[in-house]
Amino acid sequence: MDSSSKKTTTLCPALFIEVGYNLSMSVMIMRIFILSLVLMSCKNNIKKTPHSANISPGVAHNLILQQGENQDFHIVDVRTLPEFNSGHIETAIHIDWQSNREALSSLNPNHTILLICQSGRRSALAMAHLKKKGFKYLYHLEGGIIAWVKTFNQFSVSPINE
């Protein structure tokens, strides 16, 4: 058998298809085109799954860093104004759970919200309240700002804290 007539096949990992050197170029192009169509149609069907979760200060810190400049992410501090003014996480907005809880409903129910209070009790209540109102993407900081400060010794969010 002549070495030039041997069929050589390899696996193309990017396409998950077997590619033979004697495979016609048009068949190969057609397979790539079909794969591209399949992948593009899958992209349009990606949906966020509604959830609510209690998260630790470390996970909350990472969530804040990951969200960065995302306009659909909000840190909501539900403590009283004196508590909020005594120190809060950067970029947090203040909505007092005790005196103004209905203001929480003004937030977009499709946005991601991280709720924070002093010890975790009020933010857990706020999360349950918002969940009943149809909010879909909620997080609650377990242990509140007390746990945050105990973990990081500061209110700022920084990759150095990781």
TITORSE-5717 format. One record per residue: residue in three letters; x, y, z of N, C-alpha, C in turn. Coordinates in steps of 0.001 Angstrom, whole numbers, plus 524288, in hexadecimal, padded with zeros to 5 digits. Layout:
ALAXYZXYZXYZ/...
This chain:
MET8034D7FB698000080000800008000080375804CE80000/ASP8025B8083C7FCAA8053A80D1B7FBEC803ED810E08005F/SER807D281369802BA806F1816D080745803AC81B93805F2/SER8038D81D2C8010380077821C17FF987FAA88208C7FF53/SER7F92581B927FF137F39F81A327FEBF7F140818F380411/LYS7F45C81910808377F2538181080D757EEB081C7080F1A/LYS7EA8D81AF0811DA7E6F781ED3813F57E8CA820158197D/THR7E9A38250481A897EB49826B881FB07E6CA829B482223/THR7E54D8283A826D97E11182AFE829827E2F282CDE82EC8/THR7E0E8831458304A7E20183373835707DCFA83588837B0/LEU7DCF88365583CB87D85F8388983F4A7D93A83E5F83FF3/CYS7D5908415D83E087D5D28470283E8A7D2D88486A84382/PRO7D57A84986847F97D2C284A4A84CE97CF1884EFB84CED/ALA7D046852F7849F37CCE885795849ED7C79F8567384771/LEU7C77A852C1843BB7C29B851A1840FE7C03D84C668428E/PHE7C31584939845647C14C84413847067BF96840C28425C/ILE7C2778411883E297C15C83DD98399A7C67383B77837C2/GLU7C60383720835357CAA0834A68330B7CBBD8372882DCB/VAL7D08C838DA82D187D20583B79828467D5EA8380A8256D/GLY7D48A8365B820D47D8268335081D9E7DAA1836D681997/TYR7DF8B835F5818737E22C8394C814B07DFE0838B680F3E/ASN7DD2F8345B80E547DAD2833B48093A7D50F8355C8093F/LEU7D33A837B980D917CDE8839BF80DF97CD8C83EA280AA2/SER7C98B83EF4807887C9358436B803FE7C8968487A80716/MET7CABD84CA18050F7CA9F851B6807A57C50E853AE8082E/SER7C1BB852B58046F7BC56854A4804B57B9518520380922/VAL7BA4084D0480A097B7A484A5080E637B98884C9881390/MET7BE7F84D9C813E07C0B784FDF818A17BE6585546819AC/ILE7BE058587D815B87BBCF85DBB816527B61785D58817F6/MET7B342859AD815B57ADC0858F4817167AD368576A81CD7/ARG7B083853EB81EB97B04E852588243C7B16685703827D8/ILE7B52D85A2E826787B67185EC78299B7B1E386296829A1/PHE7AF8586355825197AB0B866D5824AE7A681864F38280E/ILE7A54885FF9827DB7A0FC85DCA82AF87A23385E3B830C9/LEU7A6FC85D0C8324E7A88D85D88837C27A80A8633383992/SER7A990866DD836487A90E86C6D837A37A36286DEB83880/LEU79FE686C0D8352779A5186D2A835C47983586AF583ADE/VAL799CB8663783C1B79807863BF840F8799E6866E3845A9/LEU79ED38685E845B17A0FA86B5984A1779E6E870AC84A97/MET79D53873448464279ACF878698467B7953A877F28487C/SER79284873D48471778D2487338848F978D138720584ECF/CYS7910286F59850C77915086E41856627923D8733F85977/LYS79559876D58576C7969C87BAF85A28791B087ECF85B62/ASN78DF987EE8857D978938881F0858977859987F9C85CAF/ASN7866E87ABA85E1F782F987820861DA7850E8782186768/ILE7898087ABA8686078BC487ADB86D957886887E5D8710F/LYS786BA87C37875807838887F2F87929785C787E9087E9C/LYS7854C882BE881B0786EB8826A88723782AD87F8888A25/THR7844387C2B88DA07809987958890E377F7187C96895BC/PRO77A7687D9F896D7779308808E89B9A77B5387DCA8A071/HIS77D48880CB8A41B77F6C87E808A8DE77FAC882958AD39/SER78013880B28B1E37814A883F28B667784E3880B78B9D9/ALA788AC8834E8BC3278C848805F8BF3A78EBB8839D8C3A6/ASN78FE4880FB8C7EE792C3883438CC4B79889882628CB14/ILE79BA3886978CB307A122885FB8C9CB7A4AF8884E8CDFB/SER7A9538861B8CE637AD3B887D08D22F7AFB788CEE8D067/PRO7B27888FA18D3E97B534894628D2517B90E893778CDCB/GLY7BBCD88F208CDDF7BF8688DFE8C9A77BCD888D608C461/VAL7B88488A8F8C44D7B599889D28BF6F7B33688F058BDBC/ALA7B134892118C1727AF058973A8C0307B33489AC18BDDB/HIS7B7D589AAA8C0287BC3589DC88BE337BD6E89C568B88B/ASN7BDC5897428B77B7BEE0895808B2257BA7B896F88AE65/LEU7B5A1896998B0257B1298981E8ACEA7B19089DE38AB6A/ILE7B2D48A12C8AF377B3548A6CE8AE377B7B68A7D18AA47/LEU7BC248A5348AAEA7C0778A5DF8A7397BEF88A4028A1C4/GLN7BC4A89F9B8A1707BAC289D7789C577B6E18A0FE8998F/GLN7B35F8A35789C7E7AF5C8A69A89A147B18D8ABC98982C/GLY7B5BD8AD9C89A9C7B8648B252898E07B4C58B6C58976A/GLU7B4AC8B806892787B19C8BC6C8907C7AC358BACC88E8C/ASN7AA758B62C88FE27A55C8B44A88E197A0FB8B7C589041/GLN79E348BA5988CD3799F68BDE388E627953A8BAF589086/ASP795118B5D188FCC790AF8B2A4891AC791D88B00E896EF/PHE795EF8B1CC8998A797648AFB889EAC7972A8B41B8A2AD/HIS794A68B3088A72B794218B6FF8AB40795688B4AC8B08F/ILE798628B7978B396799388B6588B913795698B9CF8BC0A/VAL791DE8B7638BEF878DED8BA608C1D678EBB8B97B8C7A9/ASP78FEE8BDAF8CA68790B78BD968D00C78B8C8BF238D29B/VAL7893A8BB948D598784048BC758D7D8784398BE2D8DD8C/ARG788C48BFE58DF677893C8C1B78E4CA786DA8C7298E55C/THR786858C8FC8EA26784A38CE548EB22788B08D2328E909/LEU7871C8D70D8E85F78AB68DB028E65678F798DBCA8E9DF/PRO78ED78DC228EF207938E8DC978F2687973B8D7E28F1C4/GLU795118D32E8F149798648CE8F8F07879B3A8CEFC8EB3B/PHE798668D06C8E73779AA98D1008E1FA79EFF8D5148E204/ASN79DF98D98A8E4907A1D88DDC38E4C27A6A38DC678E804/SER7A6308D87A8EB6E7AAB28D6E28EE917AEAE8D3CC8EB52/GLY7AD378D2438E6A17B0B28CF748E3177ADA58CB928DFD8/HIS7AEBA8CB7D8DAC97ABF88C7F18D7487AF8A8C6518D2C8/ILE7AE138C22D8D0347B10D8C0478CBBA7B0808C4338C746/GLU7B4E38C54A8C4C47B4F08C8F68C05D7B0B98C77D8BC69/THR7AE5B8CB458BA277AA478CAE38B6217A5018C8F58B829/ALA7A4A78C7E98BD4679F9A8C6228BF7279BB18CA9A8BF5F/ILE796D28C93D8BE37792A68CD1A8BEA978FB68CC018C3B9/HIS78D8E8D00A8C60078AFB8CF7D8CB0C785188CF7F8CA69/ILE782968CB5C8CC4A77CE18CB278CCBB77BB68C8C08D20F/ASP779DB8CBDF8D5A6778E28CA358DB08774588C64B8DB3A/TRP7757D8C1998DCFD7718C8BD778DD5B76D3C8BEEC8E133/GLN76EAF8C1478E59B76ADF8C2688E9B2767198C6C28E838/SER768F18CACB8E58B7658C8CF478E48B763F08CFFF8DEDA/ASN766738CD298DB46765608CE368D5C1765B48C9478D25E/ARG763E78C4E78D45B7648C8BFF28D191761E08BFD98CC41/GLU75DA68C2D58CB9975AF98C2DC8C68A75E568C5458C23F/ALA762438C8628C3B4765D58CA938BFD2768FD8C64C8BD19/LEU7697F8C1D28BF9F76C328BD6A8BD27769718BBC78B821/SER7644C8BC688B807761408BAE18B36E762688BE438AEAF/SER764FB8C2B68AF7F7664C8C6218AB1676AF18C4058A7FA/LEU76DAE8C02E8AA307720C8BDC58A76376FEE8BA418A30C/ASN7731E8B94389F2E771948B5E389AD9771AE8B02B89C9D/PRO76D508AD5C89C3576D268A7F289E067707C8A42F89ACE/ASN772738A5FC8964B775CC8A2AE8930C77B988A3BC893E3/HIS77CD88A7758974D782498A89B898897842D8A51189CF7/THR789418A4A689D7878BA18A19F8A1AE78C778A5448A64F/ILE78AAC8A38A8AAE578AE28A6D58AF8F78D908A3E98B401/LEU791708A67C8B65D794098A4908BB117920A8A7DA8BF9B/LEU78F728A55D8C35578D2B8A8098C7DA790C28A78B8CC8F/ILE7916B8ABF58CF55794F58AC288D3D07924E8AF178D843/CYS793208AD318DD08791698B0138E1B2795B38AF988E5D0/GLN794708B0A28EAB3798598B07F8EEDC79A098AAE78F02F/SER7962D8A7738F11F797838A2238F2D77958789DD78EF33/GLY7925489F328EB677904689B558E7C778A7489A518E854/ARG7882189C018EC987828C89AFA8ED7F77F0F89E368E9E2/ARG77FDE8A34A8E9B877C8A8A6AB8E67B77D468A5948E0A5/SER782138A4818DF09782E88A36A8D9777806989E3D8D7E8/ALA7802F89A758DB8E77D73895878DA75777948968C8D9E5/LEU77572899EB8DD4476FE889B5D8DCDE76EE189E488D7BA/ALA772738A1C68D650771E38A4B58D170772138A1108CCB8/MET7757989D218CCF0775CE899678C89F770AF896658C817/ALA76E7C8949D8CC6C7697F891CB8CC437652B8955A8CA1E/HIS7653189A428CBBC7615A89E178C9EA761B889EDA8C400/LEU7667789F9B8C2127673D8A0788BC7A7660389B958B94A/LYS76741897178BB73766128922C8B8BE76029891AE8B7EE/LYS75D158930B8BBED7575D892E68BB7C75568896BD8B763/LYS7584989AFA8B694756C489EFF8B2C87589789DB28AD3E/GLY75B08899298AC8D75C988977A8A75276228898AC8A5C0/PHE7656589A768A96876AE789B648A82E76D8D8961A8A766/LYS77107895D08A39377302890B88A1E07789B88F7A8A369/TYR77BE6893698A42B7817D892778A4F57834E895418A9E9/LEU782CB892928AE48783B5894FA8B3647880C892368B665/TYR78B368954E8B8FF78F328934D8BC8F78EB48963A8C1B8/HIS78FE3893818C5E378FAB895BE8CB27794E18948F8CDCB/LEU79761898988CFF979C6E897F38D29E79B97895A58D809/GLU79D2B890C78D8B479CB888E338DDD47A02B891068E1CA/GLY79DF7892318E6517A0F7894CE8EA677A15389AAB8E9B9/GLY79F4789CA88E55F79F058A2448E4767A4478A4FE8E452/ILE7A4098AA1C8E53D7A8BD8AD5D8E4F97AC8E8ABEC8E95B/ILE7AA778A9C28EDA17ADE78A7FA8F1E37B1918A3BA8EFE6/ALA7AF6E89FEB8ED0F7B2A189BA98EAE97B65A89DB98E6B7/TRP7B47D8A1848E3927B7CC8A3D28DF7F7BCA28A65F8E1EB/VAL7BBC78A9BE8E5DA7C0218AC838E8597C3B78A8AB8EB32/LYS7C1738A4B38EDA17C49C8A0BF8F04A7C81C89DDB8EC5D/THR7C61889D028E7AA7C90D89A3E8E3A17CD2389DB28E10F/PHE7CBBC8A2998DFC67CF288A5EB8DC9E7D1848AA948DF7C/ASN7CF9E8ABE68E42C7D19C8B0658E7247D0E98B59A8E455/GLN7CD958B5D98E0857CC9D8BAAE8DDA97C7908BA238DA8A/PHE7C5A78BE898D8857C0E08BE808D5707C1F38BE298CF9E/SER7C6B48BF388CDFB7C7E68BF528C8667C8578B9CC8C62A/VAL7C7748B98E8C10F7C7DE8B4A28BE287CCC28B50B8BAD4/SER7D01E8B12D8BB4B7D5068B1588B86B7D6E68ABDB8B72B/PRO7D93C8AB1E8B2967DB6D8A5F08B1557DF988A44D8B54F/ILE7E1E58A80F8B8057E5CF8A6DA8BC097E3518A3CF8C081/ASN7DE4D8A4A68C17A7DB8C8A2018C5C47DA8F89C378C4BE/GLU7DB3889A808BFEC7D9CF895148BEA37DD168912B8C17A/
